[in-house]
Amino acid sequence: MSSLNSNKPFNNDVSEKQFNGYFVPAHNAKVIKAGIKNGTAPFLPDQTGKIDAKAIYNGNTGFCLNAKDLLPLQVENGDKSNVVVTFKTVNAAGTQVKEGEKGFFYNYVKDKETNTIGTSQFFFPEQTANPEAVAKAVEEKVKKNGERKLDKTIEITSAEPEEYLGAYIAACKSGATVTASPKVAKAFIEKFTEVLNNQLSKPADRKEGVDKYSELMFKVDTKANAINQKLYAEVKQEHQQKQEQGKKKEQGIERS
C-alpha cells in the first residue's frame, strides 16, 4: 500500500485500517469542529433561523457531494466555486492544477471484493490554470444530475445530529429552503461536537455508543435521501392535484 508521500498523490491505495479508519475522517472532523468554533459552519442558522444550504457538485458525476465530503469542503473552502473535480478531469479539460495548490483528500472503495480503500483529491476550478475550461467541461453533467430547486421548506426540529444534518443535506441536494431555531442549533452543536471529539480521540479512548464520523455521515445521507423522496412525492402529488382541478374547471366552463 502506498502513502500520501508517494509519487502518485492523486490515486493512493491505502488500507481501511490505515486511512479510512482514522486520517481522513479525523482531518474532516477537525475542520468541521473549527468551523463550528469560528462561526463558518454553513449548517448553522442565522439569528432569524435561516440556513444557507448550498450544494457542491462532483464534476465527474454531476451530483451533489455526499455528507462526508460536502460538510468539510463547505467549511474549508467557503465561497469558491460550487463544483469540484479530480485530477483526471482537470487533465481531460486540457489544463493542470496550479503549482502549490492543495486538494481535498477523500476516500472511496476502490475494490469491493478486497475492501481496498483508495484516496484521491478534489480541486475547485479556481485551483487550475484554466478555470473556465474546467467549469465548461463539467457544466452539462451538473445541470443534468445536480442542480435542483425544490419549492419546499424543511424545518429542523430535532437536535439529533442524524436528523439535523439529514435535513440540511437534503436541502443542499434538492435546493429546498431549510430553517432551524437557534435553540435547536445550540443543542445540536453539543451533540455533534461529541461525535467530532470522539473521532479525534485515540481509538483506545473512544466512547462506546458514539458514532464514528463516517458512520454518522452514512446515516445522514440515508436520512437526507429519505427526506427528499418524501418531498418529491409531495410535489408530484400537488402537481397532479392542480392538473385535476384545472381539468374540472375546464369541464365546468364547457358545460355552462
ROLOPA-12033 format. One record per residue (C-alpha): x, y negated, z negated; residue in one letter. Coordinates in steps of 0.5 Angstrom, whole numbers, plus 500, padded with zeros to 3 digits. Layout:
ROLOPA-12033
+-----+-----+-----+------+
:   X :   Y :   Z : rest :
+-----+-----+-----+------+
:   X :   Y :   Z :    A :
...
+-----+-----+-----+------+
end
This chain:
ROLOPA-12033
+-----+-----+-----+------+
:   X :   Y :   Z : rest :
+-----+-----+-----+------+
: 500 : 500 : 500 :    M :
: 502 : 493 : 502 :    S :
: 502 : 487 : 497 :    S :
: 501 : 479 : 498 :    L :
: 508 : 478 : 499 :    N :
: 509 : 483 : 505 :    S :
: 510 : 480 : 512 :    N :
: 503 : 482 : 514 :    K :
: 499 : 477 : 510 :    P :
: 493 : 477 : 513 :    F :
: 491 : 484 : 513 :    N :
: 494 : 488 : 507 :    N :
: 492 : 495 : 505 :    D :
: 491 : 495 : 497 :    V :
: 488 : 500 : 492 :    S :
: 482 : 498 : 489 :    E :
: 485 : 499 : 482 :    K :
: 491 : 494 : 484 :    Q :
: 487 : 489 : 488 :    F :
: 479 : 489 : 488 :    N :
: 479 : 491 : 480 :    G :
: 483 : 485 : 478 :    Y :
: 487 : 480 : 482 :    F :
: 482 : 477 : 487 :    V :
: 476 : 478 : 482 :    P :
: 480 : 474 : 477 :    A :
: 482 : 469 : 481 :    H :
: 475 : 467 : 483 :    N :
: 472 : 468 : 476 :    A :
: 478 : 463 : 474 :    K :
: 476 : 458 : 480 :    V :
: 468 : 458 : 478 :    I :
: 470 : 457 : 471 :    K :
: 474 : 451 : 472 :    A :
: 468 : 448 : 477 :    G :
: 463 : 449 : 471 :    I :
: 468 : 445 : 466 :    K :
: 470 : 439 : 471 :    N :
: 462 : 439 : 474 :    G :
: 464 : 441 : 481 :    T :
: 460 : 448 : 481 :    A :
: 455 : 447 : 486 :    P :
: 450 : 452 : 483 :    F :
: 448 : 447 : 477 :    L :
: 443 : 442 : 477 :    P :
: 443 : 434 : 477 :    D :
: 439 : 430 : 472 :    Q :
: 433 : 431 : 476 :    T :
: 433 : 438 : 476 :    G :
: 435 : 439 : 484 :    K :
: 441 : 443 : 486 :    I :
: 444 : 442 : 493 :    D :
: 445 : 449 : 495 :    A :
: 449 : 449 : 502 :    K :
: 451 : 455 : 506 :    A :
: 458 : 457 : 508 :    I :
: 458 : 462 : 514 :    Y :
: 462 : 467 : 516 :    N :
: 464 : 465 : 523 :    G :
: 466 : 472 : 525 :    N :
: 458 : 475 : 524 :    T :
: 454 : 468 : 524 :    G :
: 451 : 470 : 517 :    F :
: 452 : 466 : 510 :    C :
: 457 : 469 : 506 :    L :
: 455 : 473 : 500 :    N :
: 456 : 471 : 493 :    A :
: 462 : 474 : 491 :    K :
: 466 : 469 : 496 :    D :
: 461 : 464 : 497 :    L :
: 461 : 461 : 490 :    L :
: 469 : 460 : 489 :    P :
: 469 : 458 : 496 :    L :
: 464 : 452 : 495 :    Q :
: 468 : 450 : 488 :    V :
: 474 : 451 : 491 :    E :
: 473 : 447 : 498 :    N :
: 468 : 442 : 497 :    G :
: 465 : 438 : 503 :    D :
: 469 : 442 : 508 :    K :
: 466 : 445 : 514 :    S :
: 460 : 450 : 513 :    N :
: 464 : 455 : 517 :    V :
: 470 : 460 : 515 :    V :
: 474 : 464 : 520 :    V :
: 479 : 470 : 520 :    T :
: 486 : 469 : 523 :    F :
: 483 : 474 : 529 :    K :
: 478 : 469 : 530 :    T :
: 483 : 463 : 530 :    V :
: 487 : 466 : 535 :    N :
: 482 : 468 : 539 :    A :
: 480 : 461 : 540 :    A :
: 487 : 459 : 542 :    G :
: 490 : 456 : 536 :    T :
: 493 : 457 : 530 :    Q :
: 493 : 456 : 522 :    V :
: 497 : 449 : 521 :    K :
: 503 : 450 : 517 :    E :
: 503 : 450 : 510 :    G :
: 495 : 451 : 509 :    E :
: 493 : 457 : 504 :    K :
: 487 : 461 : 506 :    G :
: 482 : 464 : 501 :    F :
: 483 : 471 : 500 :    F :
: 477 : 476 : 500 :    Y :
: 476 : 484 : 499 :    N :
: 473 : 488 : 504 :    Y :
: 472 : 496 : 504 :    V :
: 477 : 498 : 510 :    K :
: 476 : 505 : 510 :    D :
: 469 : 508 : 506 :    K :
: 472 : 515 : 506 :    E :
: 478 : 514 : 502 :    T :
: 475 : 508 : 499 :    N :
: 481 : 504 : 501 :    T :
: 480 : 496 : 500 :    I :
: 483 : 491 : 505 :    G :
: 484 : 484 : 504 :    T :
: 484 : 478 : 509 :    S :
: 483 : 471 : 509 :    Q :
: 478 : 466 : 511 :    F :
: 480 : 459 : 513 :    F :
: 476 : 453 : 515 :    F :
: 476 : 450 : 522 :    P :
: 480 : 444 : 519 :    E :
: 486 : 448 : 517 :    Q :
: 487 : 450 : 524 :    T :
: 491 : 446 : 529 :    A :
: 484 : 445 : 534 :    N :
: 478 : 445 : 529 :    P :
: 474 : 443 : 535 :    E :
: 476 : 450 : 539 :    A :
: 475 : 454 : 533 :    V :
: 468 : 451 : 531 :    A :
: 465 : 452 : 538 :    K :
: 468 : 459 : 538 :    A :
: 463 : 461 : 533 :    V :
: 457 : 456 : 534 :    E :
: 453 : 461 : 537 :    E :
: 453 : 466 : 532 :    K :
: 452 : 461 : 526 :    V :
: 446 : 459 : 530 :    K :
: 443 : 466 : 532 :    K :
: 444 : 469 : 525 :    N :
: 446 : 464 : 520 :    G :
: 442 : 457 : 520 :    E :
: 435 : 457 : 517 :    R :
: 431 : 452 : 514 :    K :
: 425 : 455 : 510 :    L :
: 420 : 451 : 508 :    D :
: 419 : 453 : 501 :    K :
: 422 : 451 : 494 :    T :
: 425 : 456 : 489 :    I :
: 424 : 454 : 481 :    E :
: 429 : 457 : 477 :    I :
: 426 : 459 : 470 :    T :
: 431 : 464 : 468 :    S :
: 438 : 463 : 465 :    A :
: 440 : 470 : 466 :    E :
: 446 : 470 : 471 :    P :
: 443 : 475 : 476 :    E :
: 436 : 471 : 476 :    E :
: 439 : 464 : 476 :    Y :
: 445 : 466 : 481 :    L :
: 440 : 470 : 485 :    G :
: 435 : 464 : 486 :    A :
: 441 : 460 : 488 :    Y :
: 444 : 464 : 493 :    I :
: 437 : 466 : 496 :    A :
: 436 : 458 : 497 :    A :
: 443 : 458 : 500 :    C :
: 442 : 464 : 505 :    K :
: 435 : 461 : 507 :    S :
: 435 : 454 : 507 :    G :
: 430 : 453 : 501 :    A :
: 430 : 448 : 496 :    T :
: 432 : 450 : 489 :    V :
: 431 : 447 : 482 :    T :
: 433 : 448 : 475 :    A :
: 432 : 444 : 469 :    S :
: 438 : 442 : 465 :    P :
: 436 : 446 : 459 :    K :
: 435 : 453 : 463 :    V :
: 442 : 451 : 467 :    A :
: 445 : 450 : 460 :    K :
: 443 : 457 : 457 :    A :
: 445 : 460 : 464 :    F :
: 452 : 457 : 463 :    I :
: 453 : 460 : 456 :    E :
: 451 : 467 : 459 :    K :
: 455 : 466 : 466 :    F :
: 461 : 464 : 462 :    T :
: 461 : 470 : 458 :    E :
: 462 : 474 : 465 :    V :
: 467 : 470 : 467 :    L :
: 471 : 470 : 461 :    N :
: 470 : 478 : 461 :    N :
: 473 : 478 : 468 :    Q :
: 479 : 474 : 466 :    L :
: 481 : 479 : 460 :    S :
: 485 : 484 : 460 :    K :
: 482 : 491 : 462 :    P :
: 483 : 494 : 455 :    A :
: 480 : 487 : 451 :    D :
: 474 : 487 : 456 :    R :
: 467 : 488 : 452 :    K :
: 462 : 494 : 454 :    E :
: 456 : 492 : 457 :    G :
: 458 : 486 : 460 :    V :
: 458 : 486 : 468 :    D :
: 465 : 485 : 472 :    K :
: 465 : 479 : 476 :    Y :
: 464 : 484 : 483 :    S :
: 458 : 488 : 479 :    E :
: 454 : 481 : 478 :    L :
: 455 : 479 : 485 :    M :
: 453 : 485 : 488 :    F :
: 446 : 484 : 483 :    K :
: 446 : 477 : 485 :    V :
: 446 : 479 : 493 :    D :
: 441 : 484 : 492 :    T :
: 436 : 479 : 488 :    K :
: 437 : 474 : 493 :    A :
: 435 : 478 : 499 :    N :
: 429 : 481 : 495 :    A :
: 427 : 473 : 494 :    I :
: 428 : 472 : 501 :    N :
: 424 : 478 : 503 :    Q :
: 418 : 475 : 499 :    K :
: 419 : 468 : 501 :    L :
: 419 : 470 : 508 :    Y :
: 413 : 475 : 508 :    A :
: 409 : 469 : 504 :    E :
: 411 : 464 : 510 :    V :
: 409 : 469 : 515 :    K :
: 402 : 470 : 512 :    Q :
: 401 : 463 : 511 :    E :
: 402 : 462 : 519 :    H :
: 397 : 468 : 520 :    Q :
: 392 : 465 : 516 :    Q :
: 393 : 458 : 519 :    K :
: 392 : 461 : 526 :    Q :
: 386 : 465 : 524 :    E :
: 383 : 458 : 521 :    Q :
: 385 : 455 : 528 :    G :
: 381 : 460 : 532 :    K :
: 375 : 460 : 527 :    K :
: 375 : 452 : 528 :    K :
: 375 : 453 : 536 :    E :
: 370 : 458 : 536 :    Q :
: 365 : 454 : 532 :    G :
: 366 : 448 : 537 :    I :
: 365 : 452 : 542 :    E :
: 358 : 455 : 539 :    R :
: 356 : 448 : 537 :    S :
+-----+-----+-----+------+
end
